[in-house]
Amino acid sequence: MASLLGRFCRKLVVPGSAHGSRMTSTTACGSETVKSLNLYSAINQALHIALETDPRSYVFGEDVGFGGVFRCTTGLAERFGKNRVFNTPLCEQGIVGFGIGLAAMGNRAVVEIQFADYIYPAFDQIVNEAAKFRYRSGNQFNCGGLTIRAPYGAVGHGGHYHSQSPEAFFCHVPGIKVVIPRSPREAKGLLLSSIRDPNPVVFFEPKWLYRQAVEEVPEHDYMIPLSQAEVIREGSDITLVGWGAQLTVMEQACLDAEKEGISCELIDLKTLLPWDKETVEASVKKTGRLLISHEAPITGGFGAEISATILERCFLKLEAPVSRVCGLDTPFPLVFEPFYMPTKNKASSSSSLSSPSKNTHFLIHGFSRLL
Amino acid sequence: MHIRQGTTCTCRPSNPLPTNIVKDATSFLHMAMLFARSRNLVSSLRQNLGLSAILIKRNHSSPRPVFTNYQLSSRVFLDPSTSFRHESTAVETQPDLVQQSDHEDDAQELDFPGGKVGYTSEMKFIPESSSRRIPCYRVLNEHGKIISDRDFIPVSEKLAVRMYEQMATLQVMDHIFYEAQRQGRISFYLTSVGEEAINIASAAALSPEDVVLPQYREPGVLLWRGFTLEEFANQCFGNKADYGKGRQMPIHYGSNQHNYFTVSSPIATQLPQAAGVGYALKMEKKNACAVTFIGDGGTSEGDFHAGLNFAAVMEAPVVFICRNNGWAISTHISEQFRSDGIVVKGQAYGIRSIRVDGNDALAVYSAVRSAREMAVTEQRPVLIEAMTYRVGHHSTSDDSTKYREADEIQYWKMSRNPVNRFKKWVEDNGWWSEEDESKLRSSTRKQLLQAIQAAEKWEKQPLTELFNDVYDVKTKNLEEQEVGLKALVEKQPQDYPTGFHI
C-alpha cells in the first residue's frame, strides 16, 4: 500500500504543457503523426527503425526473440529474421564480447542486458575492451556500432537485483557514453542517436516507466542529440538536475516548492558521459543553488561529479552548498524501498529547497536531518 | 586406435570405426531425423544398420554398419549427389565416454527438451578422465622425418622455405628485441621462443582475409602477413610512426591492413569477440573465418567458456587455437585445470576439436588449414589444441628459473626445438643450406638492429595524440584538459619528458 502511494506521484501521464512544465520531450512535432506510446513501445519503435534503416544492424540478448521480458523487442525477430534478431546464451560477458566483435567489423550491435543488475560480468568487456578499442589501436579499429541497453532503477518490488542504478560505475570510463532517457519520446530519439553514435554507448532505460509513462511519440525517424542537457522547467531560485525516472519525482518537488513561492529550474541531463556542464553551469549561475537527485546510493554517485564540477565553476555564485538527494548507502532493499528512495519529500526538505532566502546561509544539508 | 583425419584434397574410405558407438549412433540418428526429408529414410536407416540392435547390445559382435559414422554424420550421406569432399571432417569417437545398456526396454527413448535420450537402469558415472589421453597429431618426427605419407597436406618448396625463413626471422627478432629491453631501450618485451611453428605454420595455413584476434604471443602471424621489422620496432618504441600512437606497452601490435586485431593485455577477452567477428563474416557471406589464439591459462577465464559457447550456438566460422605451452607465468598446467588439456573441452560445447603437436610445423599447417576449411565451408567453430612449450620467460618482467628447472628449459630449447625440426626436413629436401642459414640470420639481425636504431631516432608522438581517439571526436572535457595540460607543459617543461611536440 505504501509503495503504491509512494508510486502514485511517480506516474507520468503527460497532459501537454500543463504547469508550464516541459516534462514532455520538446522535439518538434509539427505535422508529423504522433502516437500515444509507453516507454517500451517507444523503444520498440526505435529498434524497428534502427534495423530498418541499417541492414547491418543486429539486436540480441537473453530472451529478445519472443519480444523480451519487457516487450521492448516485440516483432523484431518476425520482421527482420532470426539472423539479425536472436536469443543468446545466458552469458553477459559473451553478449557484450560478441557485440564488440560484430561492431568491430562495421556492424551495429544493439545488445540487451536483461537487468542492469546483471551487467557486471560484462564490465571487463565494456571497460577494458569496448571503451579502449579505438584508442588502443590508434584508431585502426573501433566498436562504435555497439549499444548496450539495460533496464535500470526502482520498480516498487525489485529488491537488490532488479532495482539497481549502476550508472556511476560507467561514468568513470573514458571511451564510452552513458545515456538515460526520461520519457517515451525522449527514449526513442536518444536511443536512435545512441545506436547511430560512432562510439559505444550504455543506454539505461528506467524500467519503472516502461508501462507507467505514456506520451505522444512522433512516428517518424528522429534523433535527440547526445551530450545536450535540457531545461525542462524554467525557474529562478534553484536549479535541480536529474535523469531518468527521478525527474518525475523532482517535478513533483518543484510543484510543491512553487506553492511556497520557490521558482525551480529543472534540468534533464540525458547524457551522463560526456555530460553537458555548460547548461548546468549557466543555470546555477542564474539561480545560485543546486540540488542533484538520483536513485543510486549517494556515496560515489554521479551527483558527486556534478557537485564538484559546479563548485569549481560557480563557487562565487553559490548561495548554499550543493544538495544531493539520493538513495541511501545500502543495497537496494525490498520492504524498505519507500524509505530508501529519494522521494519528493526528501527533495523538498533539503536545505536548498526549504528556505530560499538569499541572505541566509545553510549549514545543514536537508538530507542529513532524515538520517 | 588410429585417428583418421585424411586430407582436404583426396578421397579415401575411412577405416571402419568401432561398433560400440551407441552415443554417436544415437546422435547421428538425431541428425538424420532432423535432416531427413521423409520418415522412410529414418526407418530404412534403422533397418539397414540394425541401430535398434546396437542400442541394446553391449557386445562388439554386432554387424559392422553398412555406413560409417562419418558418413552418417555428414550431410554428404543424406544428399548422395555431393562428393566425399569433407572426409577430413571424420570425427574420432570416444568409446570410454559411451553409456551402454543391455536391457530390452532401453530401446525406448525419453523425450526431454533437447531431444530424445536413451535411458539405462544401470547407474554409471562417466569417468572424470578417459583411460587414454587424446593423442596428438604429428607429421614430422623429432628428426624432421615424415612419419606417414598419408595424412597431411603437402607443402611446396616455396612455401616450406618461406615458412622456415619466417620462423628463423621470428627467432632473431625475439632475441634482439629482448636484448633491447635488457639494455633499457624499450620498456617491455615478451618472446615466442619455442612457439615459432605455431606462429608461422598457422599463419601460413590461413588466407589473408581471415581475421586474426591474437592473445599476445603470436607476432609471427603478423610477421607472416607482411608487418615489417620496422613496424614492429615502431610499436615497441611507441614513436610517431607507431600505428597504435604510442598508447600501449610494447608487443601490443595491431594492423587493420593485415586483419590483425590490436593486442590487449586482458586474457581471453578476444574469444567472444572472435565469435562476433566470425558471425559478421558469415552474415557477409565472406570466404573467411575468424581465427583467435589463447594460451593454456586463458582457457580458465570465463571468456573462454563464453567464446566457445557463443561460437557454437551461433554457428560462427571461428578457429580457436590454444597454445598449450605448459605455463601461465609461473602456474603450471597441473594447477590450471584437471581435464586432459583443452582439446576435450571442445566436445562439451559441441565443437569439433583436435590436438596437434604444436612444435611440428607441418602438423600445425595441416590441422589449421583443415580447420579453416571446415569453419568456412561448414560455418562452424573448430578448436585446435597445439601442444608446445614456452621456452622463454613469460616476459622481460619474469625469471622463469625461479619456478622451473633450468634442465627442463634446456631440454625443450635444444631437443624439442620446432625450428630445428622443421629445418631438418627442409634441408633433407635439398631446399635449404647452411649458407642460406647464415645469410638469413645475419641479414635479419642487421635489419633488426637498423630498425631499432631508426625507431629510436623517430620523433615522438605529438602531445595531442594523448587526447585523440578516446571518442571519434574529441569531447569538450578533453579539449579543456588538453588546453590545461599544454599550458602547464609550456610553463614547466623541465618536469616533462622532451620531444612531445605540442
Boltz contact constraints between the chains, C-beta under 6 A:
constraints:
  - contact:
      token1: [A, 89]
      token2: [B, 309]
      max_distance: 6.0
  - contact:
      token1: [A, 89]
      token2: [B, 313]
      max_distance: 6.0
  - contact:
      token1: [A, 91]
      token2: [B, 306]
      max_distance: 6.0
  - contact:
      token1: [A, 93]
      token2: [B, 302]
      max_distance: 6.0
  - contact:
      token1: [A, 93]
      token2: [B, 303]
      max_distance: 6.0
  - contact:
      token1: [A, 93]
      token2: [B, 306]
      max_distance: 6.0
  - contact:
      token1: [A, 94]
      token2: [B, 272]
      max_distance: 6.0
  - contact:
      token1: [A, 94]
      token2: [B, 306]
      max_distance: 6.0
  - contact:
      token1: [A, 94]
      token2: [B, 310]
      max_distance: 6.0
  - contact:
      token1: [A, 97]
      token2: [B, 272]
      max_distance: 6.0
  - contact:
      token1: [A, 97]
      token2: [B, 273]
      max_distance: 6.0
  - contact:
      token1: [A, 98]
      token2: [B, 272]
      max_distance: 6.0
  - contact:
      token1: [A, 98]
      token2: [B, 275]
      max_distance: 6.0
  - contact:
      token1: [A, 98]
      token2: [B, 276]
      max_distance: 6.0
  - contact:
      token1: [A, 98]
      token2: [B, 310]
      max_distance: 6.0
  - contact:
      token1: [A, 100]
      token2: [B, 273]
      max_distance: 6.0
  - contact:
      token1: [A, 101]
      token2: [B, 273]
      max_distance: 6.0
  - contact:
      token1: [A, 101]
      token2: [B, 276]
      max_distance: 6.0
  - contact:
      token1: [A, 101]
      token2: [B, 277]
      max_distance: 6.0
  - contact:
      token1: [A, 102]
      token2: [B, 276]
      max_distance: 6.0
  - contact:
      token1: [A, 102]
      token2: [B, 280]
      max_distance: 6.0
  - contact:
      token1: [A, 105]
      token2: [B, 277]
      max_distance: 6.0
  - contact:
      token1: [A, 105]
      token2: [B, 280]
      max_distance: 6.0
  - contact:
      token1: [A, 107]
      token2: [B, 280]
      max_distance: 6.0
  - contact:
      token1: [A, 128]
      token2: [B, 266]
      max_distance: 6.0
  - contact:
      token1: [A, 129]
      token2: [B, 269]
      max_distance: 6.0
  - contact:
      token1: [A, 134]
      token2: [B, 469]
      max_distance: 6.0
  - contact:
      token1: [A, 135]
      token2: [B, 469]
      max_distance: 6.0
  - contact:
      token1: [A, 135]
      token2: [B, 470]
      max_distance: 6.0
  - contact:
      token1: [A, 136]
      token2: [B, 247]
      max_distance: 6.0
  - contact:
      token1: [A, 136]
      token2: [B, 248]
      max_distance: 6.0
  - contact:
      token1: [A, 136]
      token2: [B, 262]
      max_distance: 6.0
  - contact:
      token1: [A, 137]
      token2: [B, 254]
      max_distance: 6.0
  - contact:
      token1: [A, 137]
      token2: [B, 262]
      max_distance: 6.0
  - contact:
      token1: [A, 138]
      token2: [B, 243]
      max_distance: 6.0
  - contact:
      token1: [A, 138]
      token2: [B, 244]
      max_distance: 6.0
  - contact:
      token1: [A, 138]
      token2: [B, 245]
      max_distance: 6.0
  - contact:
      token1: [A, 139]
      token2: [B, 469]
      max_distance: 6.0
  - contact:
      token1: [A, 140]
      token2: [B, 243]
      max_distance: 6.0
  - contact:
      token1: [A, 140]
      token2: [B, 254]
      max_distance: 6.0
  - contact:
      token1: [A, 140]
      token2: [B, 256]
      max_distance: 6.0
  - contact:
      token1: [A, 141]
      token2: [B, 256]
      max_distance: 6.0
  - contact:
      token1: [A, 141]
      token2: [B, 262]
      max_distance: 6.0
  - contact:
      token1: [A, 174]
      token2: [B, 470]
      max_distance: 6.0
  - contact:
      token1: [A, 175]
      token2: [B, 470]
      max_distance: 6.0
  - contact:
      token1: [A, 198]
      token2: [B, 472]
      max_distance: 6.0
  - contact:
      token1: [A, 199]
      token2: [B, 471]
      max_distance: 6.0
  - contact:
      token1: [A, 199]
      token2: [B, 472]
      max_distance: 6.0
  - contact:
      token1: [A, 274]
      token2: [B, 475]
      max_distance: 6.0
  - contact:
      token1: [A, 274]
      token2: [B, 477]
      max_distance: 6.0
